[in-house]
Amino acid sequence: MRRRTVLAAPLAAAWALQVSRPARAQQGAWPNRPVRIVVPFAAGGTTDILARAMAPELQRAFGQPFVVDNRPGAGGNVGADAVAKSAPDGYTLLMGTVGTQAINPSLYPKMPYDAARDFAPITLVAGVPNVLVLNPARAEAMKVATVPDLIRYARANPGRLNMASSGNGTSIHLAGELFKTMTGTFMVHFPYRGSSPALMDLVAGNVDLMFDNLPSALQQIRAGRLKALAVTSAERSSAVPELPTIAEAAGLKGYEASSWFGLLAPAGTPAELVGRIQQESARALASPAVKERLLAQGAIPGGNTPAEFGALIAAETRKWAEVVKVSGAKVD
């Protein structure tokens, strides 16, 4: 019996080794099928633009399709929740935003996911300023050519202006709420299921103004279909250097409401996969072709480490919680 036991031990070890090899091989072979990048907003907005810029770069790096999947709704919560509840196997990623990861937890009384616990940060893809844009015909009718003009009109006509956004809780929404708080004005908020449908209504004249992400609004601005007054960042944008910041245009010291976008995976995704995606994303964002394309659209390329991105999310969550509290913003 002792001799059988001694002989059985090496056989059992060998069997365990053979069983574990396919599992390790399968893990090491990632990806062996298409990877999905969930965009929690409608097609055409900045989140979608950045996801579609990254998808072919990651496809070239890993040899499998990276497919963009638009899942709009509830200020990005619908798409983000779908990723939070997906298998942590590297095949479902989120193009998250400052809204889905840092603003919504303070704005929504009940969240379907935990923004801090349910995701593994991969990397910041880009930071962008928002831009204050108006329908040109409406701006002319109201005699609004500058930010001070807009403030004067809004104060004289409380509730007359309609402010579009890409959804409750987005930086576009909160940029407007912060503006209203700091200027003592009241404008009616109209949330949409993404930036693109909101812009379409703004161009059509169905709403008056919007604090849109610069990349998604830039083409309409250059075509003359939107009138841009200022950017919401702390400094002017190199893409539209002629536009002042809202802080300098209106003397609103401390006004700053920029947006950011980044890749995340479901919590529990192996660190090795997270690291590989981050490295290839950073390499793509540093390439001249991608970098120049993003800068031309008003976006500042990222590429930081998962730890650095996680620290940014934590800091932004604290910042926007205070903005939500001071502004009194709520889901409407």
ABEGO torsion letter per residue (X at the ends): XAAAAAAAAAAAAAAAAAAAAAAAAAAAAOBABBBBBBBABBBGBAAAAAAAAAAAAAAAAAGBBBBBBBBBEGGGAAAAAAAAABBBAGABBBBBBAAAAAAAAAABABBABBAAAABBBABBABBBBBBBBBBAAAAAAAGBABAAAAAAAAAABBGABBBBBAEBGBAAAAAAAAAAAAAGBBBBBBBBAEAAAAAAAAAAGABABBBBBAAAAAAAAAAGABBBABBABABBBAABAABBBAAAAAGBBGBBBBBBBBBBBBBGBBAAAAAAAAAAAAAAAABAAAAAAAAAAGBBBBGBBAAAAAAAAAAAAAAAAAAAAAAGBBBX
